[in-house]
Amino acid sequence: MAGFLDRAKEQAQRGLTQGKAKIDDVQTQRAGSDLLKKLGTAYYEEKRGTGSPQATAQALQALEAHVAANGDGFLRS
């Protein structure tokens, strides 16, 4: 009986770990998408004359930092 409970506990722990990894992945993808949207907005505003090149550069730097830390997988989704 103890062996069964140990295996069940291991399986539950593995499931929790996999679930947390999936949640972290989704949050990272969402953050990347948000940064990409901010870059697009900054670029659009700059071209319309209501934004600045500095805002576009800052948005690009934030996106590049995210890609450097987490990869560019969110760009393919």
N, CA, C and O atoms as a MOPAC input file, in Angstrom:
PM7 MOZYME 1SCF
protein

 N      0.82700 1    -1.20100 1     0.00000 1
 C      0.00000 1     0.00000 1     0.00000 1
 C      0.86400 1     1.25500 1     0.00000 1
 O      0.54300 1     2.23500 1    -0.67200 1
 N      1.95900 1     1.22200 1     0.75400 1
 C      2.82300 1     2.40200 1     0.81700 1
 C      3.45700 1     2.67800 1    -0.54300 1
 O      3.63300 1     3.83600 1    -0.92100 1
 N      3.80300 1     1.61500 1    -1.28500 1
 C      4.38500 1     1.78500 1    -2.61400 1
 C      3.41200 1     2.46400 1    -3.56100 1
 O      3.80600 1     3.31400 1    -4.35900 1
 N      2.14500 1     2.09300 1    -3.47400 1
 C      1.12200 1     2.70400 1    -4.31700 1
 C      0.98600 1     4.19000 1    -4.01200 1
 O      0.89700 1     5.01400 1    -4.92300 1
 N      0.97000 1     4.52400 1    -2.73500 1
 C      0.83800 1     5.93100 1    -2.34100 1
 C      2.05400 1     6.74200 1    -2.75800 1
 O      1.92900 1     7.89900 1    -3.15900 1
 N      3.23200 1     6.13200 1    -2.66200 1
 C      4.44700 1     6.82900 1    -3.09200 1
 C      4.40800 1     7.11100 1    -4.58800 1
 O      4.76600 1     8.20100 1    -5.03300 1
 N      3.96700 1     6.11200 1    -5.36500 1
 C      3.87300 1     6.31000 1    -6.82000 1
 C      2.82400 1     7.36400 1    -7.15700 1
 O      3.03300 1     8.19400 1    -8.04300 1
 N      1.71500 1     7.33000 1    -6.46000 1
 C      0.65800 1     8.31500 1    -6.69900 1
 C      1.15700 1     9.71400 1    -6.35900 1
 O      0.87000 1    10.67300 1    -7.07600 1
 N      1.89300 1     9.82700 1    -5.27800 1
 C      2.44500 1    11.13100 1    -4.88500 1
 C      3.44200 1    11.63100 1    -5.92700 1
 O      3.44400 1    12.81300 1    -6.27100 1
 N      4.29700 1    10.72400 1    -6.43400 1
 C      5.26400 1    11.10100 1    -7.46700 1
 C      4.55300 1    11.57800 1    -8.72400 1
 O      4.94400 1    12.58200 1    -9.32000 1
 N      3.51100 1    10.86000 1    -9.12700 1
 C      2.75900 1    11.24400 1   -10.31400 1
 C      2.08500 1    12.59200 1   -10.12800 1
 O      2.07900 1    13.41500 1   -11.04300 1
 N      1.52800 1    12.82200 1    -8.97100 1
 C      0.87900 1    14.10800 1    -8.69900 1
 C      1.90900 1    15.23000 1    -8.73000 1
 O      1.64500 1    16.30000 1    -9.27800 1
 N      3.06400 1    14.99600 1    -8.15500 1
 C      4.12600 1    16.00500 1    -8.14800 1
 C      4.59500 1    16.29900 1    -9.56000 1
 O      4.81300 1    17.45700 1    -9.91500 1
 N      4.75400 1    15.25600 1   -10.37000 1
 C      5.17100 1    15.42400 1   -11.76300 1
 C      4.13000 1    16.24100 1   -12.53500 1
 O      4.47400 1    17.11800 1   -13.32800 1
 N      2.85800 1    15.93700 1   -12.29000 1
 C      1.78000 1    16.68600 1   -12.94500 1
 C      1.79300 1    18.15600 1   -12.55800 1
 O      1.59500 1    19.03100 1   -13.40100 1
 N      2.02500 1    18.41900 1   -11.28700 1
 C      2.10000 1    19.80800 1   -10.82600 1
 C      3.27600 1    20.53700 1   -11.46800 1
 O      3.14900 1    21.69000 1   -11.88000 1
 N      4.40700 1    19.86900 1   -11.55100 1
 C      5.59200 1    20.46900 1   -12.15500 1
 C      5.35200 1    20.76600 1   -13.63000 1
 O      5.71200 1    21.83900 1   -14.11500 1
 N      4.74800 1    19.82400 1   -14.34300 1
 C      4.45500 1    20.03400 1   -15.75900 1
 C      3.43300 1    21.15500 1   -15.94500 1
 O      3.55000 1    21.96200 1   -16.86700 1
 N      2.43700 1    21.20000 1   -15.07200 1
 C      1.43400 1    22.25800 1   -15.15000 1
 C      2.04200 1    23.63000 1   -14.92000 1
 O      1.71500 1    24.59100 1   -15.61600 1
 N      2.93100 1    23.71400 1   -13.93500 1
 C      3.58700 1    24.99600 1   -13.65600 1
 C      4.45600 1    25.41900 1   -14.83500 1
 O      4.48900 1    26.59700 1   -15.18900 1
 N      5.15500 1    24.47400 1   -15.44000 1
 C      5.99500 1    24.79400 1   -16.59700 1
 C      5.13400 1    25.30700 1   -17.74900 1
 O      5.52300 1    26.24700 1   -18.44100 1
 N      3.97900 1    24.70100 1   -17.95600 1
 C      3.08700 1    25.13900 1   -19.02600 1
 C      2.55600 1    26.54300 1   -18.73900 1
 O      2.48000 1    27.37200 1   -19.64600 1
 N      2.19500 1    26.81300 1   -17.50400 1
 C      1.71500 1    28.15100 1   -17.12900 1
 C      2.81200 1    29.18300 1   -17.34300 1
 O      2.55000 1    30.26400 1   -17.87100 1
 N      4.03100 1    28.86300 1   -16.94100 1
 C      5.15700 1    29.78100 1   -17.14400 1
 C      5.36900 1    30.04600 1   -18.63100 1
 O      5.63400 1    31.17900 1   -19.03200 1
 N      5.25400 1    28.99900 1   -19.44900 1
 C      5.42500 1    29.15500 1   -20.89300 1
 C      4.34900 1    30.06500 1   -21.47600 1
 O      4.64400 1    30.93000 1   -22.30100 1
 N      3.11900 1    29.87500 1   -21.05400 1
 C      2.01900 1    30.70000 1   -21.55800 1
 C      2.21000 1    32.15700 1   -21.13100 1
 O      1.97300 1    33.07200 1   -21.92000 1
 N      2.63500 1    32.37000 1   -19.89600 1
 C      2.86100 1    33.73900 1   -19.42200 1
 C      4.00400 1    34.41000 1   -20.18500 1
 O      3.92800 1    35.59900 1   -20.49400 1
 N      5.05100 1    33.66200 1   -20.48800 1
 C      6.17100 1    34.20100 1   -21.25600 1
 C      5.72400 1    34.55400 1   -22.66900 1
 O      6.09500 1    35.60200 1   -23.19800 1
 N      4.92600 1    33.67900 1   -23.27900 1
 C      4.41000 1    33.95300 1   -24.62200 1
 C      3.52100 1    35.19500 1   -24.61300 1
 O      3.60400 1    36.03500 1   -25.50900 1
 N      2.68000 1    35.30000 1   -23.60200 1
 C      1.77300 1    36.45100 1   -23.51000 1
 C      2.56500 1    37.74500 1   -23.33100 1
 O      2.23600 1    38.76500 1   -23.93800 1
 N      3.60600 1    37.70600 1   -22.50000 1
 C      4.43800 1    38.89400 1   -22.29200 1
 C      5.12800 1    39.29500 1   -23.59400 1
 O      5.20400 1    40.48200 1   -23.91500 1
 N      5.62700 1    38.32200 1   -24.34100 1
 C      6.25900 1    38.61700 1   -25.62100 1
 C      5.27500 1    39.22500 1   -26.60600 1
 O      5.60700 1    40.17400 1   -27.31800 1
 N      4.07600 1    38.68500 1   -26.64800 1
 C      3.05000 1    39.23300 1   -27.54300 1
 C      2.68400 1    40.66000 1   -27.15800 1
 O      2.47700 1    41.51100 1   -28.02300 1
 N      2.60500 1    40.91400 1   -25.86600 1
 C      2.30500 1    42.27700 1   -25.40000 1
 C      3.40900 1    43.25300 1   -25.80600 1
 O      3.12700 1    44.37400 1   -26.23000 1
 N      4.65800 1    42.82500 1   -25.67600 1
 C      5.77500 1    43.68400 1   -26.07000 1
 C      5.77900 1    43.93100 1   -27.57500 1
 O      6.09400 1    45.03300 1   -28.02400 1
 N      5.43300 1    42.92400 1   -28.34200 1
 C      5.35400 1    43.08800 1   -29.79400 1
 C      4.24000 1    44.06500 1   -30.16100 1
 O      4.39400 1    44.88500 1   -31.06600 1
 N      3.13000 1    43.96900 1   -29.45800 1
 C      2.01800 1    44.90100 1   -29.69600 1
 C      2.43000 1    46.33200 1   -29.34000 1
 O      2.09000 1    47.27400 1   -30.05600 1
 N      3.16100 1    46.49100 1   -28.23400 1
 C      3.62300 1    47.83100 1   -27.84400 1
 C      4.57800 1    48.40900 1   -28.87600 1
 O      4.54400 1    49.60600 1   -29.16000 1
 N      5.43500 1    47.54900 1   -29.44100 1
 C      6.34700 1    48.01300 1   -30.48600 1
 C      5.55100 1    48.46700 1   -31.70700 1
 O      5.84400 1    49.51700 1   -32.27900 1
 N      4.57200 1    47.70600 1   -32.10200 1
 C      3.74200 1    48.08900 1   -33.24100 1
 C      3.01600 1    49.39300 1   -33.00500 1
 O      2.93100 1    50.23600 1   -33.89800 1
 N      2.49100 1    49.56100 1   -31.80400 1
 C      1.78900 1    50.79500 1   -31.45800 1
 C      2.74700 1    51.98700 1   -31.49600 1
 O      2.41600 1    53.04000 1   -32.04200 1
 N      3.93800 1    51.81500 1   -30.91000 1
 C      4.92100 1    52.90700 1   -30.89300 1
 C      5.34300 1    53.27500 1   -32.31100 1
 O      5.47500 1    54.45500 1   -32.63500 1
 N      5.55300 1    52.26600 1   -33.15500 1
 C      5.95300 1    52.53300 1   -34.54200 1
 C      4.84200 1    53.26200 1   -35.28800 1
 O      5.09900 1    54.22700 1   -36.00700 1
 N      3.60700 1    52.79900 1   -35.11500 1
 C      2.46300 1    53.43500 1   -35.77300 1
 C      2.32500 1    54.89000 1   -35.33200 1
 O      2.12500 1    55.78300 1   -36.15600 1
 N      2.43300 1    55.11800 1   -34.02600 1
 C      2.32100 1    56.49000 1   -33.51700 1
 C      3.45100 1    57.36500 1   -34.04100 1
 O      3.24200 1    58.53400 1   -34.36700 1
 N      4.65000 1    56.79100 1   -34.12000 1
 C      5.78100 1    57.57000 1   -34.65300 1
 C      5.51100 1    57.96400 1   -36.10000 1
 O      5.74100 1    59.11400 1   -36.47500 1
 N      5.03300 1    57.04000 1   -36.91300 1
 C      4.77200 1    57.32500 1   -38.32400 1
 C      3.60400 1    58.28500 1   -38.50900 1
 O      3.55800 1    59.02400 1   -39.49200 1
 N      2.66700 1    58.28000 1   -37.57600 1
 C      1.53200 1    59.21200 1   -37.63400 1
 C      1.91100 1    60.60100 1   -37.17700 1
 O      1.19000 1    61.56500 1   -37.43700 1
 N      3.03600 1    60.71100 1   -36.49700 1
 C      3.47500 1    62.00400 1   -35.99400 1
 C      3.06400 1    62.26800 1   -34.56300 1
 O      3.32900 1    63.34800 1   -34.03300 1
 N      2.42200 1    61.30400 1   -33.92800 1
 C      2.00400 1    61.49200 1   -32.53400 1
 C      2.94200 1    60.79700 1   -31.55300 1
 O      2.80900 1    60.96400 1   -30.34100 1
 N      3.89000 1    60.02000 1   -32.07200 1
 C      4.84200 1    59.31600 1   -31.21900 1
 C      6.24600 1    59.80300 1   -31.47300 1
 O      6.46900 1    60.71500 1   -32.26900 1
 N      7.19000 1    59.19100 1   -30.79200 1
 C      8.57700 1    59.61500 1   -30.93100 1
 C      9.46600 1    58.42300 1   -31.29100 1
 O      9.13400 1    57.27800 1   -30.98300 1
 N     10.57900 1    58.69500 1   -31.93400 1
 C     11.53600 1    57.62100 1   -32.22000 1
 C     12.08000 1    56.98300 1   -30.93600 1
 O     12.41300 1    55.79700 1   -30.91900 1
 N     12.16700 1    57.76800 1   -29.87400 1
 C     12.65500 1    57.23400 1   -28.60000 1
 C     11.69700 1    56.17200 1   -28.04600 1
 O     12.13300 1    55.14700 1   -27.52300 1
 N     10.40100 1    56.42600 1   -28.16500 1
 C      9.41700 1    55.44700 1   -27.68000 1
 C      9.51400 1    54.15500 1   -28.48600 1
 O      9.41000 1    53.06200 1   -27.93000 1
 N      9.71200 1    54.28200 1   -29.79400 1
 C      9.85900 1    53.09500 1   -30.64300 1
 C     11.13500 1    52.34100 1   -30.27200 1
 O     11.13200 1    51.11300 1   -30.18500 1
 N     12.21400 1    53.07100 1   -30.05800 1
 C     13.49000 1    52.44400 1   -29.69200 1
 C     13.37100 1    51.74000 1   -28.34100 1
 O     13.90100 1    50.64100 1   -28.17200 1
 N     12.68900 1    52.35400 1   -27.38600 1
 C     12.50900 1    51.72500 1   -26.07100 1
 C     11.67900 1    50.45300 1   -26.18700 1
 O     11.99400 1    49.44900 1   -25.54800 1
 N     10.62800 1    50.48400 1   -26.99100 1
 C      9.79100 1    49.29800 1   -27.17700 1
 C     10.59400 1    48.18500 1   -27.84800 1
 O     10.46400 1    47.01600 1   -27.48500 1
 N     11.42100 1    48.54800 1   -28.82100 1
 C     12.26100 1    47.55900 1   -29.49600 1
 C     13.28300 1    46.96800 1   -28.52800 1
 O     13.51800 1    45.76000 1   -28.54300 1
 N     13.88900 1    47.79600 1   -27.69400 1
 C     14.86000 1    47.29200 1   -26.71500 1
 C     14.19800 1    46.33700 1   -25.73000 1
 O     14.78000 1    45.31100 1   -25.37900 1
 N     12.99300 1    46.66200 1   -25.28300 1
 C     12.28000 1    45.78400 1   -24.35200 1
 C     11.97300 1    44.44200 1   -25.01500 1
 O     12.11200 1    43.39200 1   -24.38900 1
 N     11.55800 1    44.47700 1   -26.27400 1
 C     11.27100 1    43.23800 1   -27.00400 1
 C     12.54000 1    42.42000 1   -27.20200 1
 O     12.52500 1    41.20200 1   -27.02200 1
 N     13.63600 1    43.07200 1   -27.57000 1
 C     14.90100 1    42.36200 1   -27.76300 1
 C     15.40200 1    41.73900 1   -26.46600 1
 O     15.96000 1    40.64200 1   -26.48100 1
 N     15.21000 1    42.42400 1   -25.35400 1
 C     15.60200 1    41.87000 1   -24.05900 1
 C     14.77600 1    40.62500 1   -23.73800 1
 O     15.30200 1    39.63500 1   -23.23100 1
 N     13.49100 1    40.68600 1   -24.03600 1
 C     12.61700 1    39.52900 1   -23.80000 1
 C     13.04900 1    38.34700 1   -24.67000 1
 O     13.10200 1    37.21300 1   -24.19500 1
 N     13.35700 1    38.61000 1   -25.94100 1
 C     13.80100 1    37.55000 1   -26.84600 1
 C     15.12400 1    36.96000 1   -26.35900 1
 O     15.31300 1    35.74400 1   -26.40200 1
 N     16.03300 1    37.81000 1   -25.90000 1
 C     17.32500 1    37.32300 1   -25.40700 1
 C     17.14900 1    36.43500 1   -24.18300 1
 O     17.87500 1    35.45500 1   -24.01500 1
 N     16.19400 1    36.77000 1   -23.33400 1
 C     15.98300 1    36.00300 1   -22.10200 1
 C     15.13700 1    34.75900 1   -22.31800 1
 O     15.32800 1    33.75600 1   -21.63100 1
 N     14.19400 1    34.81000 1   -23.27100 1
 C     13.21000 1    33.73700 1   -23.38300 1
 C     13.10800 1    33.08900 1   -24.75500 1
 O     12.35200 1    32.13400 1   -24.93100 1
 N     13.84700 1    33.58500 1   -25.71700 1
 C     13.74600 1    33.05600 1   -27.07100 1
 C     12.64700 1    33.74400 1   -27.85800 1
 O     11.90800 1    34.57000 1   -27.32300 1
 N     12.54700 1    33.39900 1   -29.12300 1
 C     11.58200 1    34.04900 1   -29.99100 1
 C     10.42000 1    33.14500 1   -30.38200 1
 O      9.76900 1    33.38000 1   -31.40000 1
 N     10.15800 1    32.13500 1   -29.59800 1
 C      9.08600 1    31.18800 1   -29.88600 1
 C      7.72400 1    31.84000 1   -30.00600 1
 O      6.88300 1    31.35800 1   -30.76500 1
 N      7.48400 1    32.90400 1   -29.29200 1
 C      6.17800 1    33.57600 1   -29.33700 1
 C      5.92700 1    34.21400 1   -30.70300 1
 O      4.77600 1    34.48300 1   -31.04800 1
 N      6.96600 1    34.45900 1   -31.47600 1
 C      6.80300 1    35.05800 1   -32.79500 1
 C      6.20500 1    34.08000 1   -33.79200 1
 O      5.64500 1    34.49200 1   -34.80800 1
 N      6.31900 1    32.79500 1   -33.51100 1
 C      5.83700 1    31.76100 1   -34.42000 1
 C      4.43400 1    31.27900 1   -34.07300 1
 O      3.85500 1    30.47500 1   -34.80300 1
 N      3.90200 1    31.74900 1   -32.99800 1
 C      2.58500 1    31.26600 1   -32.54900 1
 C      1.46400 1    31.95600 1   -33.27100 1
 O      0.29500 1    31.66900 1   -33.01400 1

